[in-house]
Amino acid sequence: MIIALTMPQFGESITEGHLVRWLKNAGDTVAEAEPIVEMETEKSVFSHESPFKGKIVKLLAEEGANVPVGQVIAHFDVSAEDGKKYLDLGVAQPVDGSGTPIEKPKVVETKTEEIKAAPVAKPSTSVTPSAAPGVTIVNITPIRARIAEKMVLSKTTIPHAGTGLDVDLGKIDQWRKANENPPSYLIFALFTVLHVIKKYPLINSSWKESGGKKWIEQYDDVNLGVAVATKEGLMVPSIKKANTLSFKQLQSAVAALIESARNGNLKVEELTGATFTVNNTGSLGSYRTSQVIPPPQVAIMALNKVVKKPVAVSSGEGEMRVAIRPIMSLDLAFDHRVIDGDYGIGFVDAVAKELESFDFSQIT
């Protein structure tokens, strides 16, 4: 039986996918859940697994093409028994004897009259950019377009405010030097942030508007977004209910998430639903940063590079001395509609104090 594979919808807001490359050729036999094609959507780059067991008869979508959701991208030859199962499950589309997909019958047909638009209401004709000498045209990928859209939305709808301070990580630094394969500073910071959010729950909320009404949704669980720089652009996958994880569970979850992001193996559900985001800008060498809040979240924190700095410390006898300490700057951007300055500063200060006096018995 010949059945058709269509471009799936990887999320409610996604209307098309960019076909990066085929991992199989016509004539190849594939198993269910075997990767067959590399896709890029506005959210991620990943390998799509075959929903069918059978032989690929024909590849109908070209590499590099943007394919609308629902469009046929390949024909498969499967057994009659498997074909019926795939059709019943709704993951396949039937194909007639000529190789043409059989459209599902329309239940209701509605007649509409054409409404002629005034000249000013007609869309502009498409423009193909041409490069002048010395200019290179860089095509915008779905991911880059989505990033641009969200950044503009953030800056045009959210009144940003910010605060920051330096944290002395001397105590954590000494513990890390005394232990083999110690956790990174990032894990200490994330674990502390999750603990402090319990005392500052508005940090883990969102601003909502609908039908002329406005309200704030405050969440019990923290879906922790971790910004990751990849070759395709910035990804912000999230760890669901990160507040329920132990220190070591959080360490494992972060490692797995970063690896999936950089290998292009993120799932759509991992790229949605974050309620608070931390950006590890220190891994890129940044000492100080200005953050853009990812809507509908109300805050984002940057963890900057740990650097050795001379600071004044107490000698223990009422006197001060200068010492070289590992210092990390924390930068918080927050939505001023939801969070006032004293609340935002209080949150950052609490994170700093807990990091400086970290209780290592929590590492379990």
C-alpha positions as CSV (number, residue, x, y, z in Angstrom):
1,M,0.0,0.0,0.0
2,I,1.2,3.5,-0.9
3,I,0.7,6.2,1.7
4,A,1.8,9.8,1.9
5,L,3.9,11.5,4.6
6,T,2.9,15.1,5.2
7,M,4.7,18.0,6.8
8,P,3.7,17.6,10.5
9,Q,2.8,20.6,12.7
10,F,5.4,20.8,15.4
11,G,3.5,23.4,17.5
12,E,0.3,25.4,17.4
13,S,1.9,28.6,16.1
14,I,4.0,26.8,13.4
15,T,2.6,27.0,9.9
16,E,5.6,25.6,7.9
17,G,8.9,23.9,8.3
18,H,12.2,24.3,6.5
19,L,13.5,21.0,5.1
20,V,17.3,21.1,5.8
21,R,18.2,17.7,4.4
22,W,17.0,14.2,3.8
23,L,18.7,11.5,5.9
24,K,17.3,8.7,3.7
25,N,16.9,8.2,-0.1
26,A,14.2,6.9,-2.3
27,G,14.4,3.1,-2.2
28,D,15.6,2.9,1.4
29,T,13.8,0.8,4.0
30,V,13.1,2.5,7.3
31,A,11.8,1.5,10.6
32,E,9.3,3.3,12.8
33,A,11.0,6.1,14.9
34,E,14.1,6.0,12.6
35,P,15.3,9.6,11.7
36,I,14.6,10.3,8.1
37,V,14.8,14.1,7.6
38,E,16.3,17.1,9.3
39,M,13.8,19.9,9.8
40,E,14.1,23.5,10.9
41,T,11.1,25.4,12.4
42,E,10.9,28.8,13.9
43,K,11.7,27.1,17.2
44,S,14.4,24.5,16.6
45,V,16.5,22.4,14.2
46,F,15.9,18.6,14.8
47,S,15.8,15.2,13.1
48,H,12.2,14.1,12.4
49,E,11.5,10.4,12.9
50,S,9.6,8.2,10.5
51,P,6.1,7.4,11.7
52,F,6.0,4.5,9.3
53,K,7.7,1.1,8.8
54,G,8.3,0.4,5.1
55,K,10.2,1.6,2.0
56,I,10.5,5.2,0.7
57,V,9.1,5.3,-2.8
58,K,9.5,8.9,-3.6
59,L,10.8,12.1,-2.0
60,L,8.6,15.0,-2.9
61,A,10.1,18.0,-1.1
62,E,13.5,19.4,-2.0
63,E,16.2,20.2,0.5
64,G,16.3,23.8,1.4
65,A,12.6,24.3,0.7
66,N,10.0,25.9,3.1
67,V,7.1,23.4,3.2
68,P,3.7,24.3,4.6
69,V,2.2,22.1,7.3
70,G,0.1,19.4,5.7
71,Q,1.9,19.3,2.3
72,V,3.0,15.8,1.2
73,I,6.8,15.4,1.4
74,A,7.2,11.7,0.6
75,H,5.5,8.4,-0.5
76,F,6.0,5.2,1.4
77,D,5.2,1.6,0.5
78,V,3.9,-0.2,3.6
79,S,2.1,-3.5,4.2
80,A,-1.7,-3.4,4.0
81,E,-2.0,-4.1,7.7
82,D,0.4,-1.3,8.7
83,G,-1.1,1.0,6.2
84,K,-4.6,0.6,7.7
85,K,-3.1,1.3,11.1
86,Y,-1.4,4.5,10.0
87,L,-4.5,5.7,8.3
88,D,-6.7,5.0,11.3
89,L,-4.3,6.8,13.5
90,G,-4.3,9.8,11.2
91,V,-0.6,9.9,10.7
92,A,-0.8,9.0,7.0
93,Q,-2.7,10.3,4.0
94,P,-4.0,7.8,1.4
95,V,-2.7,7.8,-2.2
96,D,-4.6,6.8,-5.3
97,G,-3.4,4.6,-8.1
98,S,-1.8,7.5,-10.0
99,G,0.2,8.5,-6.9
100,T,-2.0,11.5,-6.1
101,P,-2.9,12.0,-2.4
102,I,-6.6,11.5,-1.8
103,E,-8.1,14.6,-0.1
104,K,-10.4,14.1,2.8
105,P,-14.0,14.9,1.9
106,K,-15.3,18.2,3.1
107,V,-18.2,17.9,5.5
108,V,-19.6,21.4,4.9
109,E,-19.1,23.5,1.9
110,T,-19.6,27.3,2.3
111,K,-20.0,29.6,-0.6
112,T,-18.4,33.0,-0.2
113,E,-18.4,36.0,-2.5
114,E,-15.2,37.7,-3.6
115,I,-14.6,41.0,-1.9
116,K,-12.6,43.3,-4.0
117,A,-10.0,45.3,-2.1
118,A,-9.3,49.0,-2.8
119,P,-5.9,49.6,-4.3
120,V,-4.4,50.7,-1.0
121,A,-5.6,47.5,0.7
122,K,-3.9,45.1,-1.7
123,P,-0.6,43.6,-0.5
124,S,2.6,44.9,-1.9
125,T,4.3,42.7,-4.5
126,S,7.1,40.5,-3.3
127,V,10.5,42.0,-3.4
128,T,13.7,40.0,-4.1
129,P,16.7,41.8,-2.6
130,S,19.6,42.4,-4.8
131,A,23.1,42.9,-3.5
132,A,25.1,46.0,-4.5
133,P,28.9,45.6,-5.0
134,G,30.5,44.7,-1.7
135,V,27.2,43.7,-0.1
136,T,26.2,40.1,0.8
137,I,22.5,39.2,1.2
138,V,22.0,36.9,4.2
139,N,18.7,34.9,4.1
140,I,16.7,34.9,7.3
141,T,15.9,31.4,8.6
142,P,12.6,30.6,10.4
143,I,14.5,30.6,13.7
144,R,16.1,34.0,13.1
145,A,12.7,35.5,12.0
146,R,11.1,34.2,15.2
147,I,13.9,35.6,17.4
148,A,13.5,39.0,15.7
149,E,9.7,38.9,16.1
150,K,9.9,38.1,19.8
151,M,12.6,40.7,20.5
152,V,10.6,43.5,18.9
153,L,7.5,42.3,20.8
154,S,9.5,42.4,24.0
155,K,10.9,45.9,23.5
156,T,7.7,47.4,22.3
157,T,5.3,46.0,24.9
158,I,7.4,45.5,28.1
159,P,8.6,48.5,30.1
160,H,12.1,47.2,30.9
161,A,13.9,48.0,34.1
162,G,17.1,46.5,35.4
163,T,19.4,46.0,38.4
164,G,22.6,44.1,39.1
165,L,25.4,43.5,41.6
166,D,28.6,41.5,42.1
167,V,28.7,38.2,44.0
168,D,31.8,36.8,45.8
169,L,32.0,33.2,45.0
170,G,35.0,32.5,47.2
171,K,33.3,29.9,49.3
172,I,32.0,28.0,46.3
173,D,35.4,28.3,44.6
174,Q,37.2,26.8,47.6
175,W,34.7,23.9,47.7
176,R,35.0,23.2,44.0
177,K,38.8,23.1,44.2
178,A,38.6,20.5,47.1
179,N,36.3,18.2,45.1
180,E,36.8,16.1,42.0
181,N,34.6,16.9,39.0
182,P,32.7,19.7,40.7
183,P,29.5,21.2,39.4
184,S,29.9,24.4,37.4
185,Y,29.1,27.8,38.8
186,L,26.0,27.7,36.6
187,I,24.4,24.9,38.6
188,F,25.1,26.6,41.9
189,A,23.5,29.7,40.6
190,L,20.4,28.0,39.0
191,F,19.8,26.0,42.2
192,T,20.0,29.2,44.3
193,V,17.7,31.1,42.0
194,L,15.1,28.4,42.2
195,H,15.2,28.5,46.0
196,V,15.0,32.3,46.2
197,I,12.1,32.4,43.8
198,K,10.0,30.8,46.6
199,K,10.5,34.0,48.6
200,Y,9.9,36.3,45.5
201,P,7.1,34.5,43.6
202,L,6.3,37.5,41.3
203,I,9.6,36.8,39.5
204,N,7.9,33.6,38.3
205,S,4.8,35.1,36.7
206,S,3.5,36.7,33.5
207,W,1.5,39.8,32.5
208,K,-1.8,39.0,30.7
209,E,-4.3,41.1,28.8
210,S,-7.5,40.1,27.1
211,G,-10.8,41.8,26.3
212,G,-9.7,45.0,27.9
213,K,-8.8,43.3,31.1
214,K,-5.3,42.9,32.6
215,W,-4.0,40.6,35.2
216,I,-0.9,38.8,36.5
217,E,-0.6,35.0,36.5
218,Q,1.8,33.8,39.3
219,Y,3.0,30.2,39.0
220,D,3.6,27.6,41.7
221,D,6.1,25.7,39.6
222,V,9.2,27.1,37.9
223,N,9.7,26.1,34.3
224,L,13.3,27.2,34.1
225,G,14.4,28.5,30.7
226,V,18.1,28.2,30.1
227,A,19.4,30.3,27.1
228,V,21.8,28.3,24.9
229,A,23.8,29.7,22.0
230,T,23.8,27.3,19.0
231,K,25.0,27.6,15.4
232,E,21.4,28.2,14.4
233,G,20.8,31.0,16.9
234,L,19.7,31.5,20.5
235,M,17.6,28.7,21.9
236,V,15.8,28.9,25.2
237,P,14.7,25.4,26.1
238,S,13.1,24.9,29.5
239,I,13.2,22.4,32.4
240,K,9.7,21.8,33.5
241,K,9.1,22.0,37.3
242,A,12.8,22.7,37.9
243,N,11.9,23.7,41.5
244,T,11.1,20.1,42.3
245,L,14.6,18.8,41.4
246,S,17.4,18.1,43.7
247,F,20.8,19.7,43.1
248,K,22.1,16.7,41.2
249,Q,18.9,16.2,39.3
250,L,19.1,19.8,38.2
251,Q,22.7,19.3,37.1
252,S,21.8,16.3,35.0
253,A,18.7,18.0,33.5
254,V,20.7,21.1,32.5
255,A,23.5,19.0,30.9
256,A,21.0,17.0,28.9
257,L,19.1,20.1,27.7
258,I,22.3,21.9,26.6
259,E,23.5,18.9,24.7
260,S,20.1,18.5,22.9
261,A,20.1,22.2,22.0
262,R,23.5,22.1,20.5
263,N,22.9,18.8,18.6
264,G,19.5,20.0,17.3
265,N,17.6,17.3,19.1
266,L,15.2,19.5,21.2
267,K,11.6,18.6,21.3
268,V,8.9,21.2,20.6
269,E,7.6,20.9,24.2
270,E,11.1,21.7,25.5
271,L,11.0,25.0,23.7
272,T,7.8,26.3,25.1
273,G,6.3,27.1,28.5
274,A,9.3,28.7,30.3
275,T,8.2,30.9,33.2
276,F,11.6,32.4,34.1
277,T,14.9,32.4,32.2
278,V,18.5,32.5,33.1
279,N,21.1,33.5,30.5
280,N,24.6,32.1,31.1
281,T,26.4,35.0,29.3
282,G,29.5,34.2,31.3
283,S,30.1,31.2,29.1
284,L,30.5,33.6,26.2
285,G,33.0,35.8,28.0
286,S,30.6,38.6,29.0
287,Y,31.4,40.7,32.2
288,R,28.2,42.8,32.1
289,T,25.0,42.5,30.0
290,S,21.7,44.1,29.3
291,Q,18.9,41.5,28.9
292,V,15.7,41.4,26.8
293,I,12.8,39.8,28.6
294,P,11.2,36.9,26.6
295,P,7.5,37.5,26.7
296,P,5.2,36.6,28.4
297,Q,7.8,36.2,31.2
298,V,8.4,39.2,33.5
299,A,12.1,38.7,34.2
300,I,15.4,37.3,33.0
301,M,18.7,37.0,34.8
302,A,22.2,37.0,33.3
303,L,25.1,35.2,34.9
304,N,28.3,36.8,33.8
305,K,31.9,35.6,33.7
306,V,33.6,34.7,37.0
307,V,36.7,36.9,37.2
308,K,39.3,37.5,39.9
309,K,39.0,41.0,41.3
310,P,40.6,42.8,44.3
311,V,37.9,43.5,46.9
312,A,37.8,44.7,50.5
313,V,37.1,41.9,53.0
314,S,36.9,41.9,56.7
315,S,40.0,40.7,58.6
316,G,37.8,39.4,61.4
317,E,39.1,42.0,63.9
318,G,37.1,44.9,62.7
319,E,39.6,45.9,60.1
320,M,39.4,45.5,56.3
321,R,42.0,44.2,53.9
322,V,42.3,43.8,50.2
323,A,41.9,40.3,48.8
324,I,41.7,38.7,45.3
325,R,38.3,37.0,45.0
326,P,36.3,35.2,42.2
327,I,33.5,37.6,41.4
328,M,30.4,37.0,39.2
329,S,28.1,39.9,38.2
330,L,24.4,39.2,38.2
331,D,22.2,41.3,35.9
332,L,18.4,41.2,36.1
333,A,15.9,42.7,33.7
334,F,12.3,42.9,34.8
335,D,8.9,44.1,33.7
336,H,8.2,47.3,35.6
337,R,4.4,46.7,35.2
338,V,4.7,43.7,37.5
339,I,7.9,44.2,39.6
340,D,9.0,47.3,41.4
341,G,12.6,48.3,41.9
342,D,12.8,47.2,45.6
343,Y,11.3,43.8,44.8
344,G,13.7,43.2,41.9
345,I,16.8,44.4,43.8
346,G,15.7,42.4,46.8
347,F,15.5,39.2,44.6
348,V,19.0,39.7,43.2
349,D,20.4,40.6,46.7
350,A,18.9,37.4,48.1
351,V,20.4,35.3,45.3
352,A,23.8,36.9,46.0
353,K,23.7,36.3,49.7
354,E,22.7,32.7,49.4
355,L,25.5,32.1,46.9
356,E,28.1,33.7,49.1
357,S,27.0,31.5,52.1
358,F,26.0,28.4,50.1
359,D,25.0,25.4,52.2
360,F,26.8,22.5,50.6
361,S,24.7,19.9,52.4
362,Q,22.1,20.6,49.7
363,I,24.3,18.9,47.1
364,T,22.4,15.6,46.9
